[in-house]
């Protein structure tokens, strides 16, 4: 029974390492600043609740 617990805990640790590595490299590859550079929304449209900056 103890062997099953050790196997389960080891598997969860391995999943955490793989998931952490995946997230680390995805955050490096996907530049989050591109969203503000490509789709610029002014501060006034955010405060009014508008979803698009070209409403008029």
Number of C-alpha atoms within 10 A of each C-alpha: 5 7 8 9 10 11 11 12 12 12 12 12 12 12 12 12 12 12 11 12 12 11 12 11 10 11 11 9 9 10 9 10 8 10 10 9 9 8 10 11 15 11 10 10 14 12 8 8 9 13 10 13 14 8 7 4
